[in-house]
Amino acid sequence: MNVYLAKFMIYYEIHRMHREGHSKSRISEFLLLDRRTVSKYLAMSESEYEEFLTKQTNRGKKLLPYEDFV
């Protein structure tokens, strides 16, 4: 399964459980996520979350210029 798709499934599962009335702590225990991560995802809209994932995949690596040396 695509990692991008798996992360979106977790995002939708968080929102589904929240709509059903589960607490943030209960959601974090069930999905094995940090409670603050659940809060952050609940505060994001779908488009904001997609932008967040895009930024996460395109971030630069600090040690990349030295990879050949090591």
C-alpha positions in Angstrom: 0.0 0.0 0.0 1.2 3.5 -0.8 2.5 5.3 2.3 0.7 8.5 1.2 -2.6 6.6 1.1 -2.0 4.9 4.4 -1.5 8.3 6.1 -4.7 9.6 4.6 -6.5 6.6 5.9 -5.2 7.4 9.4 -6.3 11.0 9.0 -9.9 9.9 8.0 -10.0 7.3 10.8 -9.1 10.0 13.4 -11.9 12.3 12.1 -14.4 9.4 12.0 -13.7 8.4 15.5 -13.9 12.0 16.7 -17.4 12.3 15.0 -18.5 9.2 16.8 -17.6 10.9 20.1 -14.3 9.3 21.1 -11.9 11.4 23.1 -8.5 12.4 21.7 -6.8 10.1 24.3 -9.0 7.1 23.2 -8.2 7.8 19.6 -4.5 8.0 20.3 -4.5 4.8 22.2 -6.4 2.9 19.5 -4.3 4.2 16.6 -1.0 4.1 18.6 -0.4 7.8 17.9 0.6 10.6 20.3 -2.3 12.6 21.7 -0.8 15.9 20.4 -0.6 14.4 16.9 -4.3 13.5 17.0 -5.1 17.1 18.1 -3.0 18.5 15.3 -4.7 16.3 12.7 -8.1 17.2 14.0 -7.3 20.9 13.7 -6.3 20.5 10.0 -8.7 20.5 7.1 -8.3 17.9 4.4 -6.5 20.4 2.1 -4.2 21.5 4.9 -3.3 17.9 5.7 -2.5 17.2 2.0 -0.3 20.2 1.9 1.4 19.0 5.1 2.1 15.6 3.5 3.5 17.3 0.4 5.9 19.4 2.5 6.9 16.4 4.5 7.9 14.4 1.4 9.8 17.3 -0.2 11.9 18.4 2.7 15.6 18.6 2.3 18.2 16.6 4.1 21.0 18.4 5.8 23.6 15.7 5.2 22.7 15.0 1.6 25.7 17.1 0.2 28.1 14.8 2.3 26.6 11.5 1.3 29.3 10.6 -1.2 32.0 11.5 1.2 30.7 9.2 4.0 
